[in-house]
Structures are given as C-alpha cells and as structure tokens.
C-alpha cells in the first residue's frame, strides 16, 4: 500500500504520494549464462516500465539509472525521472537486448574491480544529480537503493563487493542488494544448498547490510521482483491502528475508550485498472483525476501526525457475509515494521496480530470495523462513515474490503432456486460443464490480457519512431576486437558527472586524450548541442 497524501471531498490538502527511493540497477553480464537470461530480463523490464510509466496520478517511482558491467562498467542510462521517460527507458532496454548477439566467450574479459567501480560511479552520479535537482525540485528520498543483477553465485558477488567497497563512503546508500538469477541448467546444482544472507559480521565491514536474493530465470519471476518497487517499503511510520475492545472491561462503552491497539501496515493487493489508460475500467473512473482510490487508501494516507483508525465493532460468521456486499480494491494488513517503535513493542504487536489471525481462522469469524475520521473539526457536518470487513488467511496477514451500508443498497429480489430443474436442461448443461477444464485454484499469473503490449504501444505512439543510439551516434572501439555484428558498440547515453577511471586489462596502456581537464565540472551539464544529440 503506497503511503502518501490523497485529497478527498473534504478540506483541500496538498497532494503527496509516497515514492520509492531512487534506484540504481547494475546488470552484471557474464557468459555463458547471459544469452539465456538476456531476453527474459529485457522483456520483464519492458513490461514493468510500461506499467510504471502509465500509472495515473503522482509517480510511484522517483528516479532510475541503469549500469552494465562486462569488460568494464558502463552507464547506459544516467539518473532520470521514470514517469514521462518511457522512450529513453525503452532505448536502453533495446541496447541490453542487443548484447544477446554476443556468443563468443572471448568477447568478455571481466575485471574484478568493474562491479565495485560501477557502484562507486553510480553513487557519485546520484550525489551530483541530487545537488543539481535541489535547485528546482527536492527529492523525496536522498538515499539510494542499489540492486546488482547477476548470474554468478550470489555469495561470491557479495564477497567481491564487501572487499572492494571497504573504503567507500556508503552513507547515501539506503540498501545494497545482490540478486542472483538462476537458470535451468544451474538450478539443480544450487537446490541442495539454499542461499543464505551474509552474516552480520561479514556485512559490518561496509557499515551497511548486503541483501542476497535468488530469483528464477523466467519473465514472471523477474516481473514480480521489479513490481515490488511499486510497493510502499517505507518504515518511518505505521499506516493503520486496528482497535479492538479491551478484555479488561465488560462494558463496551468503557472498552471503546481503552481499546487494544494493533499497529499495522497497509499494502495493495493489486493495481487498480482505472489507473491505467485504455483499460476496460478506465472509462468508469471516478471524478477524482488521480483515479479510483479506495476510501481506506485515502484516509490512511492523509496525515503523518495521526494514524487512520479501524475500530472493530462486532464479529461475523464466514457464511454470514454475501460477496455482493463488498466493493472496491482489497488491501492487505500486516503487523507494522516501523523502525521508530522499540523492539519489545514490535514483538508484542506481532504476537497479538498472530493470535488474532489464528483465532479468527479457528472460529471462522470475520470482523466488522468502522473507519474513524482523522479530524472532526474540518467538517461542517459529521462525515459519512465507511465500514470494512476484515478477513483472516493462513498467512500472517488480514484482508480488508469495504462493505456496503443501508444508504448504498438497491432493491434486488433474489428468487429461490427450484430444487429440481428440467431433466433435459440438466443433462445438456452438465454435459457442457464436463467438457470444461477444471482447476483447483485460480492463478492470475497464468492469465494475461495483453495489457503490456497495449501500454507500450500507447506510450510510444506520440513519440513516433525512436531513433536508436546505434544509428544516431558514432561507434567506438571496444577493448575486445570483435566484429561489430558480434557486440553492441553504440555510444551509450553519457553520464552527467565525470566517470571513475577505468581499469584496463594487463598489458594495455591507457589512451589519454590530448587535453584532459582535471575538474569534473565540465561533465555536470551537457551543452545544448550534446543534449540534442543524445536525447533526440
């Protein structure tokens, strides 16, 4: 659930939406596995950015940069705003896709320091970008999240980063993550030894933890990994206070004044189709230009000083709630992970949340809760209340959905179903049903609506044909002397800061330009001619 500020029909408030931190993605290219990974990775990135760039309302992602590490580290895309830059993102993905043409292992001579230099160079670019944009629009987050995608064993890459970044200032790094992509050939080898995160002793060398994660080499797994970037991962505050009558009081009126409070975080279960252009539901979007946001979404996001409260007023039987009475998007409640709470409070809160989930499942109960307005004083009259049903699950989560009240109900006669339908009709219908494929569960990951291709074509339609960097910029020599058809020799989009020195292979003398400026100021802002050349 994305935390932010959403205006409603009450008093006017400034619109602010939680944004994920700036992200640096480093693609670690290694052979022979790269050929198997490249197409899946590029397809997943294309699909993800078609969503991220199409979502209406305030941007969920702030800025993004892409590096590639092979013979050397190379900035394919300097830090740019994600929203409104699909064409540039698509061009960079196309350049990554071209690398699949490389089939000869001799084209790559990985340098041990290339990955470390990519992290340092990306961090340097981010610092410079932050100083540049501070004059116009401040970043909502001033720390960087770095993700390294690799097909090499994750533990080896973590060790390499730990040793290489010992003397690097990582104060501006919010999170450093290594993601190992396992392909089908290597999966059975690694299955016997599950991937473990580095110990605290190992990661304390850097003063920051290096997270290690493994994902499968398929488009869906990579998509879901990137989509996690759209979630609110902030832990500065909890989102919801779930209030239950205290067991210490027999009177409900007294218990209402002294309830048990479970502090929860709210998370989206799915994206609203009304936020995407050209979908079937976009035509019925509410009059709110930001899209069809659920009331609980709005209220939980309106104030950082107080928390939106859901007060439980009664319990309901599972079988006593009709699905037709629920409306809006479902949301997930989790025990909060807010860092501002002390450890004992966090642990007690999670234990009580666990006990609530267990008890509701055991009793087959739902909870009926009433949403409480944050500020009564801003309303001329008492605002209408919103009610929700809270449903348990086998996981440590609760499902929240809005439920109808008397004012919203329409007359709907439901004649009882006769016991015995006509025999001929029953035979015909049952024969038809027997021919249908039956599955025990619905898996949405196996159903697709061609939404990605629709969004991509919609985003690129106004742009016309995008001229690739290979056509618009002169080629350069690569350290490996291979045929130009074997490897992408296009001149990448230039970084906005001076790159770090490149470590060349042993025995190669660096070729320095005739005149080299010692200051990096010349790299900060390109001239108008350079901008026109690089960003047509």
Secondary structure as UniProt FT lines:
FT   STRAND          4..5
FT   STRAND          16..17
FT   STRAND          22..28
FT   TURN            31..33
FT   HELIX           34..52
FT   TURN            53..54
FT   STRAND          63..69
FT   STRAND          73..81
FT   TURN            83..84
FT   HELIX           86..98
FT   HELIX           99..101
FT   HELIX           105..107
FT   TURN            112..113
FT   HELIX           114..133
FT   TURN            134..136
FT   STRAND          144..150
FT   HELIX           154..164
FT   TURN            165..167
FT   TURN            171..172
FT   STRAND          173..182
FT   HELIX           184..190
FT   TURN            191..192
FT   HELIX           200..203
FT   TURN            204..207
FT   STRAND          210..216
FT   HELIX           219..227
FT   HELIX           228..230
FT   STRAND          240..244
FT   TURN            247..248
FT   HELIX           252..257
FT   STRAND          260..268
FT   HELIX           273..275
FT   TURN            277..278
FT   TURN            280..281
FT   HELIX           282..284
FT   TURN            289..290
FT   HELIX           295..300
FT   STRAND          308..317
FT   HELIX           318..320
FT   HELIX           323..325
FT   STRAND          326..335
FT   TURN            339..340
FT   HELIX           343..363
FT   STRAND          365..372
FT   HELIX           376..378
FT   STRAND          387..392
FT   STRAND          398..403
FT   HELIX           406..408
FT   HELIX           423..434
FT   HELIX           444..446
FT   HELIX           451..461
FT   TURN            462..463
FT   HELIX           469..472
FT   TURN            484..486
FT   TURN            506..507
FT   HELIX           521..523
FT   HELIX           528..534
//
